Amino acid sequence: MEAPVAVGQEYGRLLVSLDGKVIVDEALVALEPVPEGGFFKRLLDMIKLFFIGLFS
């Protein structure tokens, strides 16, 4: 996920099943807003993600 994130925005679904029977089927939604970071925050995040990509 990338910022910005709005409250209530759906990001996926949680599906739990047992023996072929669906037990839980719920939306995964943001509970808190996450604003987009400033220039230096985004730059630092890009550097971190670059190195994580190298070693994963």
PQR file of N, CA, C, O and H, with PARSE charges and radii, in Angstrom:
ATOM      1  N   MET A   1       0.836  -1.173   0.000 -0.4000 1.5000
ATOM      2  CA  MET A   1       0.000   0.000   0.000 -0.0000 2.0000
ATOM      3  C   MET A   1       0.879   1.234   0.000  0.5500 1.7000
ATOM      4  O   MET A   1       1.978   1.250   0.554 -0.5500 1.4000
ATOM      5  N   GLU A   2       0.368   2.241  -0.626 -0.4000 1.5000
ATOM      6  CA  GLU A   2       1.070   3.515  -0.637 -0.0000 2.0000
ATOM      7  C   GLU A   2       0.151   4.606  -0.143  0.5500 1.7000
ATOM      8  O   GLU A   2      -1.057   4.574  -0.378 -0.5500 1.4000
ATOM      9  H   GLU A   2      -0.525   2.228  -1.076  0.4000 1.0000
ATOM     10  N   ALA A   3       0.734   5.574   0.545 -0.4000 1.5000
ATOM     11  CA  ALA A   3      -0.032   6.718   1.051 -0.0000 2.0000
ATOM     12  C   ALA A   3      -0.376   7.632  -0.110  0.5500 1.7000
ATOM     13  O   ALA A   3       0.341   7.624  -1.110 -0.5500 1.4000
ATOM     14  H   ALA A   3       1.715   5.600   0.736  0.4000 1.0000
ATOM     15  N   PRO A   4      -1.390   8.383  -0.027 -0.5600 1.5000
ATOM     16  CA  PRO A   4      -2.279   8.599   1.115  0.2800 2.0000
ATOM     17  C   PRO A   4      -3.346   7.524   1.202  0.5500 1.7000
ATOM     18  O   PRO A   4      -3.764   6.940   0.203 -0.5500 1.4000
ATOM     19  N   VAL A   5      -3.776   7.283   2.451 -0.4000 1.5000
ATOM     20  CA  VAL A   5      -4.816   6.297   2.736 -0.0000 2.0000
ATOM     21  C   VAL A   5      -5.974   7.031   3.402  0.5500 1.7000
ATOM     22  O   VAL A   5      -5.769   7.792   4.347 -0.5500 1.4000
ATOM     23  H   VAL A   5      -3.436   7.757   3.263  0.4000 1.0000
ATOM     24  N   ALA A   6      -7.175   6.806   2.915 -0.4000 1.5000
ATOM     25  CA  ALA A   6      -8.357   7.447   3.488 -0.0000 2.0000
ATOM     26  C   ALA A   6      -9.076   6.472   4.411  0.5500 1.7000
ATOM     27  O   ALA A   6      -9.067   5.262   4.186 -0.5500 1.4000
ATOM     28  H   ALA A   6      -7.341   6.188   2.147  0.4000 1.0000
ATOM     29  N   VAL A   7      -9.699   7.015   5.454 -0.4000 1.5000
ATOM     30  CA  VAL A   7     -10.478   6.183   6.378 -0.0000 2.0000
ATOM     31  C   VAL A   7     -11.607   5.503   5.608  0.5500 1.7000
ATOM     32  O   VAL A   7     -12.307   6.139   4.820 -0.5500 1.4000
ATOM     33  H   VAL A   7      -9.707   7.998   5.637  0.4000 1.0000
ATOM     34  N   GLY A   8     -11.771   4.212   5.846 -0.4000 1.5000
ATOM     35  CA  GLY A   8     -12.840   3.458   5.208 -0.0000 2.0000
ATOM     36  C   GLY A   8     -12.498   2.910   3.837  0.5500 1.7000
ATOM     37  O   GLY A   8     -13.301   2.186   3.249 -0.5500 1.4000
ATOM     38  H   GLY A   8     -11.202   3.696   6.486  0.4000 1.0000
ATOM     39  N   GLN A   9     -11.314   3.239   3.309 -0.4000 1.5000
ATOM     40  CA  GLN A   9     -10.913   2.748   1.994 -0.0000 2.0000
ATOM     41  C   GLN A   9     -10.652   1.243   2.079  0.5500 1.7000
ATOM     42  O   GLN A   9      -9.927   0.791   2.966 -0.5500 1.4000
ATOM     43  H   GLN A   9     -10.661   3.827   3.787  0.4000 1.0000
ATOM     44  N   GLU A  10     -11.233   0.472   1.170 -0.4000 1.5000
ATOM     45  CA  GLU A  10     -11.073  -0.979   1.177 -0.0000 2.0000
ATOM     46  C   GLU A  10      -9.780  -1.366   0.470  0.5500 1.7000
ATOM     47  O   GLU A  10      -9.478  -0.870  -0.615 -0.5500 1.4000
ATOM     48  H   GLU A  10     -11.822   0.839   0.450  0.4000 1.0000
ATOM     49  N   TYR A  11      -9.012  -2.274   1.110 -0.4000 1.5000
ATOM     50  CA  TYR A  11      -7.732  -2.699   0.554 -0.0000 2.0000
ATOM     51  C   TYR A  11      -7.671  -4.184   0.260  0.5500 1.7000
ATOM     52  O   TYR A  11      -6.650  -4.676  -0.221 -0.5500 1.4000
ATOM     53  H   TYR A  11      -9.258  -2.677   1.991  0.4000 1.0000
ATOM     54  N   GLY A  12      -8.722  -4.892   0.535 -0.4000 1.5000
ATOM     55  CA  GLY A  12      -8.721  -6.320   0.264 -0.0000 2.0000
ATOM     56  C   GLY A  12      -9.836  -6.986   1.034  0.5500 1.7000
ATOM     57  O   GLY A  12     -10.702  -6.325   1.606 -0.5500 1.4000
ATOM     58  H   GLY A  12      -9.551  -4.492   0.926  0.4000 1.0000
ATOM     59  N   ARG A  13      -9.800  -8.295   1.041 -0.4000 1.5000
ATOM     60  CA  ARG A  13     -10.819  -9.066   1.760 -0.0000 2.0000
ATOM     61  C   ARG A  13     -10.127 -10.171   2.545  0.5500 1.7000
ATOM     62  O   ARG A  13      -9.100 -10.705   2.126 -0.5500 1.4000
ATOM     63  H   ARG A  13      -9.096  -8.832   0.576  0.4000 1.0000
ATOM     64  N   LEU A  14     -10.709 -10.500   3.685 -0.4000 1.5000
ATOM     65  CA  LEU A  14     -10.250 -11.610   4.499 -0.0000 2.0000
ATOM     66  C   LEU A  14     -11.257 -12.727   4.325  0.5500 1.7000
ATOM     67  O   LEU A  14     -12.441 -12.561   4.619 -0.5500 1.4000
ATOM     68  H   LEU A  14     -11.543 -10.066   4.025  0.4000 1.0000
ATOM     69  N   LEU A  15     -10.783 -13.863   3.847 -0.4000 1.5000
ATOM     70  CA  LEU A  15     -11.647 -15.011   3.608 -0.0000 2.0000
ATOM     71  C   LEU A  15     -11.090 -16.191   4.399  0.5500 1.7000
ATOM     72  O   LEU A  15      -9.973 -16.642   4.149 -0.5500 1.4000
ATOM     73  H   LEU A  15      -9.821 -13.998   3.609  0.4000 1.0000
ATOM     74  N   VAL A  16     -11.872 -16.683   5.349 -0.4000 1.5000
ATOM     75  CA  VAL A  16     -11.477 -17.831   6.166 -0.0000 2.0000
ATOM     76  C   VAL A  16     -12.473 -18.944   5.890  0.5500 1.7000
ATOM     77  O   VAL A  16     -13.686 -18.752   5.983 -0.5500 1.4000
ATOM     78  H   VAL A  16     -12.780 -16.316   5.551  0.4000 1.0000
ATOM     79  N   SER A  17     -11.940 -20.116   5.546 -0.4000 1.5000
ATOM     80  CA  SER A  17     -12.831 -21.251   5.281 -0.0000 2.0000
ATOM     81  C   SER A  17     -12.303 -22.491   5.995  0.5500 1.7000
ATOM     82  O   SER A  17     -11.109 -22.624   6.263 -0.5500 1.4000
ATOM     83  H   SER A  17     -10.955 -20.273   5.470  0.4000 1.0000
ATOM     84  N   LEU A  18     -13.225 -23.384   6.289 -0.4000 1.5000
ATOM     85  CA  LEU A  18     -12.889 -24.638   6.940 -0.0000 2.0000
ATOM     86  C   LEU A  18     -13.697 -25.734   6.278  0.5500 1.7000
ATOM     87  O   LEU A  18     -14.926 -25.678   6.238 -0.5500 1.4000
ATOM     88  H   LEU A  18     -14.195 -23.277   6.071  0.4000 1.0000
ATOM     89  N   ASP A  19     -13.002 -26.727   5.760 -0.4000 1.5000
ATOM     90  CA  ASP A  19     -13.641 -27.843   5.060 -0.0000 2.0000
ATOM     91  C   ASP A  19     -14.540 -27.366   3.918  0.5500 1.7000
ATOM     92  O   ASP A  19     -15.614 -27.921   3.688 -0.5500 1.4000
ATOM     93  H   ASP A  19     -12.003 -26.772   5.792  0.4000 1.0000
ATOM     94  N   GLY A  20     -14.094 -26.343   3.214 -0.4000 1.5000
ATOM     95  CA  GLY A  20     -14.843 -25.831   2.075 -0.0000 2.0000
ATOM     96  C   GLY A  20     -15.989 -24.900   2.429  0.5500 1.7000
ATOM     97  O   GLY A  20     -16.646 -24.372   1.532 -0.5500 1.4000
ATOM     98  H   GLY A  20     -13.221 -25.891   3.400  0.4000 1.0000
ATOM     99  N   LYS A  21     -16.244 -24.687   3.715 -0.4000 1.5000
ATOM    100  CA  LYS A  21     -17.329 -23.796   4.147 -0.0000 2.0000
ATOM    101  C   LYS A  21     -16.740 -22.465   4.586  0.5500 1.7000
ATOM    102  O   LYS A  21     -15.825 -22.426   5.409 -0.5500 1.4000
ATOM    103  H   LYS A  21     -15.710 -25.116   4.443  0.4000 1.0000
ATOM    104  N   VAL A  22     -17.263 -21.374   4.037 -0.4000 1.5000
ATOM    105  CA  VAL A  22     -16.762 -20.040   4.371 -0.0000 2.0000
ATOM    106  C   VAL A  22     -17.235 -19.666   5.771  0.5500 1.7000
ATOM    107  O   VAL A  22     -18.432 -19.665   6.059 -0.5500 1.4000
ATOM    108  H   VAL A  22     -18.006 -21.406   3.368  0.4000 1.0000
ATOM    109  N   ILE A  23     -16.273 -19.348   6.634 -0.4000 1.5000
ATOM    110  CA  ILE A  23     -16.577 -18.959   8.004 -0.0000 2.0000
ATOM    111  C   ILE A  23     -16.610 -17.432   8.131  0.5500 1.7000
ATOM    112  O   ILE A  23     -17.504 -16.870   8.763 -0.5500 1.4000
ATOM    113  H   ILE A  23     -15.301 -19.349   6.400  0.4000 1.0000
ATOM    114  N   VAL A  24     -15.621 -16.774   7.521 -0.4000 1.5000
ATOM    115  CA  VAL A  24     -15.514 -15.322   7.585 -0.0000 2.0000
ATOM    116  C   VAL A  24     -15.211 -14.790   6.196  0.5500 1.7000
ATOM    117  O   VAL A  24     -14.342 -15.312   5.498 -0.5500 1.4000
ATOM    118  H   VAL A  24     -14.895 -17.231   7.007  0.4000 1.0000
ATOM    119  N   ASP A  25     -15.929 -13.754   5.799 -0.4000 1.5000
ATOM    120  CA  ASP A  25     -15.660 -13.041   4.546 -0.0000 2.0000
ATOM    121  C   ASP A  25     -15.884 -11.559   4.836  0.5500 1.7000
ATOM    122  O   ASP A  25     -17.009 -11.065   4.763 -0.5500 1.4000
ATOM    123  H   ASP A  25     -16.636 -13.330   6.366  0.4000 1.0000
ATOM    124  N   GLU A  26     -14.794 -10.854   5.168 -0.4000 1.5000
ATOM    125  CA  GLU A  26     -14.880  -9.460   5.580 -0.0000 2.0000
ATOM    126  C   GLU A  26     -13.944  -8.591   4.756  0.5500 1.7000
ATOM    127  O   GLU A  26     -12.898  -9.047   4.294 -0.5500 1.4000
ATOM    128  H   GLU A  26     -13.880 -11.256   5.228  0.4000 1.0000
ATOM    129  N   ALA A  27     -14.330  -7.342   4.580 -0.4000 1.5000
ATOM    130  CA  ALA A  27     -13.487  -6.365   3.893 -0.0000 2.0000
ATOM    131  C   ALA A  27     -12.392  -5.876   4.838  0.5500 1.7000
ATOM    132  O   ALA A  27     -12.628  -5.721   6.036 -0.5500 1.4000
ATOM    133  H   ALA A  27     -15.180  -6.972   4.956  0.4000 1.0000
ATOM    134  N   LEU A  28     -11.203  -5.635   4.305 -0.4000 1.5000
ATOM    135  CA  LEU A  28     -10.110  -5.042   5.061 -0.0000 2.0000
ATOM    136  C   LEU A  28     -10.090  -3.560   4.727  0.5500 1.7000
ATOM    137  O   LEU A  28      -9.779  -3.176   3.600 -0.5500 1.4000
ATOM    138  H   LEU A  28     -11.011  -5.761   3.331  0.4000 1.0000
ATOM    139  N   VAL A  29     -10.420  -2.734   5.701 -0.4000 1.5000
ATOM    140  CA  VAL A  29     -10.535  -1.297   5.476 -0.0000 2.0000
ATOM    141  C   VAL A  29      -9.587  -0.534   6.392  0.5500 1.7000
ATOM    142  O   VAL A  29      -9.218  -1.012   7.465 -0.5500 1.4000
ATOM    143  H   VAL A  29     -10.672  -3.046   6.617  0.4000 1.0000
ATOM    144  N   ALA A  30      -9.201   0.654   5.952 -0.4000 1.5000
ATOM    145  CA  ALA A  30      -8.331   1.516   6.745 -0.0000 2.0000
ATOM    146  C   ALA A  30      -9.128   2.130   7.884  0.5500 1.7000
ATOM    147  O   ALA A  30     -10.212   2.673   7.673 -0.5500 1.4000
ATOM    148  H   ALA A  30      -9.500   1.041   5.080  0.4000 1.0000
ATOM    149  N   LEU A  31      -8.582   2.040   9.096 -0.4000 1.5000
ATOM    150  CA  LEU A  31      -9.249   2.601  10.266 -0.0000 2.0000
ATOM    151  C   LEU A  31      -8.778   4.018  10.574  0.5500 1.7000
ATOM    152  O   LEU A  31      -9.479   4.783  11.236 -0.5500 1.4000
ATOM    153  H   LEU A  31      -7.701   1.598   9.267  0.4000 1.0000
ATOM    154  N   GLU A  32      -7.582   4.360  10.088 -0.4000 1.5000
ATOM    155  CA  GLU A  32      -7.021   5.684  10.338 -0.0000 2.0000
ATOM    156  C   GLU A  32      -6.463   6.250   9.038  0.5500 1.7000
ATOM    157  O   GLU A  32      -5.980   5.500   8.189 -0.5500 1.4000
ATOM    158  H   GLU A  32      -7.013   3.738   9.550  0.4000 1.0000
ATOM    159  N   PRO A  33      -6.529   7.566   8.881 -0.5600 1.5000
ATOM    160  CA  PRO A  33      -5.952   8.163   7.674  0.2800 2.0000
ATOM    161  C   PRO A  33      -4.422   8.180   7.758  0.5500 1.7000
ATOM    162  O   PRO A  33      -3.850   8.319   8.839 -0.5500 1.4000
ATOM    163  N   VAL A  34      -3.782   8.037   6.614 -0.4000 1.5000
ATOM    164  CA  VAL A  34      -2.320   8.125   6.527 -0.0000 2.0000
ATOM    165  C   VAL A  34      -2.004   9.109   5.412  0.5500 1.7000
ATOM    166  O   VAL A  34      -2.198   8.804   4.235 -0.5500 1.4000
ATOM    167  H   VAL A  34      -4.248   7.924   5.736  0.4000 1.0000
ATOM    168  N   PRO A  35      -1.516  10.295   5.782 -0.5600 1.5000
ATOM    169  CA  PRO A  35      -1.212  11.285   4.747  0.2800 2.0000
ATOM    170  C   PRO A  35       0.061  10.921   3.990  0.5500 1.7000
ATOM    171  O   PRO A  35       0.891  10.149   4.469 -0.5500 1.4000
ATOM    172  N   GLU A  36       0.190  11.485   2.816 -0.4000 1.5000
ATOM    173  CA  GLU A  36       1.410  11.283   2.030 -0.0000 2.0000
ATOM    174  C   GLU A  36       2.552  12.026   2.714  0.5500 1.7000
ATOM    175  O   GLU A  36       2.375  13.147   3.189 -0.5500 1.4000
ATOM    176  H   GLU A  36      -0.484  12.112   2.427  0.4000 1.0000
ATOM    177  N   GLY A  37       3.712  11.401   2.761 -0.4000 1.5000
ATOM    178  CA  GLY A  37       4.870  12.024   3.396 -0.0000 2.0000
ATOM    179  C   GLY A  37       5.444  13.139   2.547  0.5500 1.7000
ATOM    180  O   GLY A  37       5.137  13.264   1.362 -0.5500 1.4000
ATOM    181  H   GLY A  37       3.856  10.490   2.374  0.4000 1.0000
ATOM    182  N   GLY A  38       6.273  13.937   3.167 -0.4000 1.5000
ATOM    183  CA  GLY A  38       6.959  15.008   2.460 -0.0000 2.0000
ATOM    184  C   GLY A  38       8.057  14.452   1.563  0.5500 1.7000
ATOM    185  O   GLY A  38       8.245  13.239   1.474 -0.5500 1.4000
ATOM    186  H   GLY A  38       6.522  13.835   4.130  0.4000 1.0000
ATOM    187  N   PHE A  39       8.773  15.342   0.906 -0.4000 1.5000
ATOM    188  CA  PHE A  39       9.807  14.946  -0.055 -0.0000 2.0000
ATOM    189  C   PHE A  39      10.866  14.043   0.585  0.5500 1.7000
ATOM    190  O   PHE A  39      11.185  12.986   0.041 -0.5500 1.4000
ATOM    191  H   PHE A  39       8.621  16.328   0.978  0.4000 1.0000
ATOM    192  N   PHE A  40      11.414  14.451   1.734 -0.4000 1.5000
ATOM    193  CA  PHE A  40      12.496  13.683   2.344 -0.0000 2.0000
ATOM    194  C   PHE A  40      11.998  12.351   2.909  0.5500 1.7000
ATOM    195  O   PHE A  40      12.733  11.365   2.870 -0.5500 1.4000
ATOM    196  H   PHE A  40      11.155  15.310   2.176  0.4000 1.0000
ATOM    197  N   LYS A  41      10.788  12.295   3.425 -0.4000 1.5000
ATOM    198  CA  LYS A  41      10.202  11.047   3.911 -0.0000 2.0000
ATOM    199  C   LYS A  41      10.041  10.059   2.761  0.5500 1.7000
ATOM    200  O   LYS A  41      10.369   8.881   2.898 -0.5500 1.4000
ATOM    201  H   LYS A  41      10.191  13.097   3.457  0.4000 1.0000
ATOM    202  N   ARG A  42       9.531  10.543   1.623 -0.4000 1.5000
ATOM    203  CA  ARG A  42       9.359   9.665   0.462 -0.0000 2.0000
ATOM    204  C   ARG A  42      10.712   9.193  -0.068  0.5500 1.7000
ATOM    205  O   ARG A  42      10.846   8.038  -0.472 -0.5500 1.4000
ATOM    206  H   ARG A  42       9.264  11.501   1.512  0.4000 1.0000
ATOM    207  N   LEU A  43      11.710  10.071  -0.070 -0.4000 1.5000
ATOM    208  CA  LEU A  43      13.044   9.707  -0.526 -0.0000 2.0000
ATOM    209  C   LEU A  43      13.642   8.618   0.365  0.5500 1.7000
ATOM    210  O   LEU A  43      14.205   7.646  -0.139 -0.5500 1.4000
ATOM    211  H   LEU A  43      11.600  11.009   0.259  0.4000 1.0000
ATOM    212  N   LEU A  44      13.524   8.773   1.675 -0.4000 1.5000
ATOM    213  CA  LEU A  44      14.030   7.780   2.611 -0.0000 2.0000
ATOM    214  C   LEU A  44      13.301   6.451   2.424  0.5500 1.7000
ATOM    215  O   LEU A  44      13.935   5.396   2.449 -0.5500 1.4000
ATOM    216  H   LEU A  44      13.067   9.563   2.085  0.4000 1.0000
ATOM    217  N   ASP A  45      11.990   6.484   2.237 -0.4000 1.5000
ATOM    218  CA  ASP A  45      11.224   5.258   2.014 -0.0000 2.0000
ATOM    219  C   ASP A  45      11.645   4.563   0.731  0.5500 1.7000
ATOM    220  O   ASP A  45      11.727   3.335   0.697 -0.5500 1.4000
ATOM    221  H   ASP A  45      11.476   7.341   2.217  0.4000 1.0000
ATOM    222  N   MET A  46      11.915   5.326  -0.329 -0.4000 1.5000
ATOM    223  CA  MET A  46      12.361   4.724  -1.590 -0.0000 2.0000
ATOM    224  C   MET A  46      13.703   4.022  -1.409  0.5500 1.7000
ATOM    225  O   MET A  46      13.912   2.933  -1.945 -0.5500 1.4000
ATOM    226  H   MET A  46      11.848   6.323  -0.301  0.4000 1.0000
ATOM    227  N   ILE A  47      14.615   4.640  -0.653 -0.4000 1.5000
ATOM    228  CA  ILE A  47      15.930   4.033  -0.398 -0.0000 2.0000
ATOM    229  C   ILE A  47      15.765   2.746   0.404  0.5500 1.7000
ATOM    230  O   ILE A  47      16.395   1.735   0.093 -0.5500 1.4000
ATOM    231  H   ILE A  47      14.446   5.524  -0.218  0.4000 1.0000
ATOM    232  N   LYS A  48      14.915   2.778   1.443 -0.4000 1.5000
ATOM    233  CA  LYS A  48      14.674   1.571   2.243 -0.0000 2.0000
ATOM    234  C   LYS A  48      14.106   0.448   1.385  0.5500 1.7000
ATOM    235  O   LYS A  48      14.567  -0.691   1.465 -0.5500 1.4000
ATOM    236  H   LYS A  48      14.403   3.599   1.696  0.4000 1.0000
ATOM    237  N   LEU A  49      13.118   0.761   0.572 -0.4000 1.5000
ATOM    238  CA  LEU A  49      12.497  -0.262  -0.270 -0.0000 2.0000
ATOM    239  C   LEU A  49      13.487  -0.817  -1.290  0.5500 1.7000
ATOM    240  O   LEU A  49      13.430  -2.002  -1.620 -0.5500 1.4000
ATOM    241  H   LEU A  49      12.743   1.686   0.507  0.4000 1.0000
ATOM    242  N   PHE A  50      14.390   0.016  -1.790 -0.4000 1.5000
ATOM    243  CA  PHE A  50      15.413  -0.439  -2.730 -0.0000 2.0000
ATOM    244  C   PHE A  50      16.290  -1.510  -2.084  0.5500 1.7000
ATOM    245  O   PHE A  50      16.536  -2.561  -2.675 -0.5500 1.4000
ATOM    246  H   PHE A  50      14.437   0.978  -1.522  0.4000 1.0000
ATOM    247  N   PHE A  51      16.764  -1.231  -0.851 -0.4000 1.5000
ATOM    248  CA  PHE A  51      17.637  -2.191  -0.190 -0.0000 2.0000
ATOM    249  C   PHE A  51      16.888  -3.430   0.262  0.5500 1.7000
ATOM    250  O   PHE A  51      17.453  -4.524   0.250 -0.5500 1.4000
ATOM    251  H   PHE A  51      16.564  -0.377  -0.371  0.4000 1.0000
ATOM    252  N   ILE A  52      15.643  -3.292   0.656 -0.4000 1.5000
ATOM    253  CA  ILE A  52      14.835  -4.461   1.010 -0.0000 2.0000
ATOM    254  C   ILE A  52      14.666  -5.358  -0.223  0.5500 1.7000
ATOM    255  O   ILE A  52      14.711  -6.583  -0.115 -0.5500 1.4000
ATOM    256  H   ILE A  52      15.184  -2.403   0.666  0.4000 1.0000
ATOM    257  N   GLY A  53      14.471  -4.737  -1.395 -0.4000 1.5000
ATOM    258  CA  GLY A  53      14.330  -5.495  -2.633 -0.0000 2.0000
ATOM    259  C   GLY A  53      15.609  -6.226  -3.015  0.5500 1.7000
ATOM    260  O   GLY A  53      15.549  -7.300  -3.614 -0.5500 1.4000
ATOM    261  H   GLY A  53      14.434  -3.741  -1.482  0.4000 1.0000
ATOM    262  N   LEU A  54      16.748  -5.668  -2.683 -0.4000 1.5000
ATOM    263  CA  LEU A  54      18.023  -6.317  -2.995 -0.0000 2.0000
ATOM    264  C   LEU A  54      18.231  -7.588  -2.181  0.5500 1.7000
ATOM    265  O   LEU A  54      18.817  -8.552  -2.674 -0.5500 1.4000
ATOM    266  H   LEU A  54      16.797  -4.795  -2.197  0.4000 1.0000
ATOM    267  N   PHE A  55      17.757  -7.594  -0.949 -0.4000 1.5000
ATOM    268  CA  PHE A  55      18.047  -8.692  -0.040 -0.0000 2.0000
ATOM    269  C   PHE A  55      16.867  -9.629   0.202  0.5500 1.7000
ATOM    270  O   PHE A  55      16.938 -10.495   1.073 -0.5500 1.4000
ATOM    271  H   PHE A  55      17.281  -6.811  -0.549  0.4000 1.0000
ATOM    272  N   SER A  56      15.793  -9.468  -0.550 -0.4000 1.5000
ATOM    273  CA  SER A  56      14.666 -10.373  -0.330 -0.0000 2.0000
ATOM    274  C   SER A  56      14.418 -11.250  -1.538  0.5500 1.7000
ATOM    275  O   SER A  56      13.503 -12.074  -1.525 -0.5500 1.4000
ATOM    276  H   SER A  56      15.736  -8.764  -1.258  0.4000 1.0000
TER
END
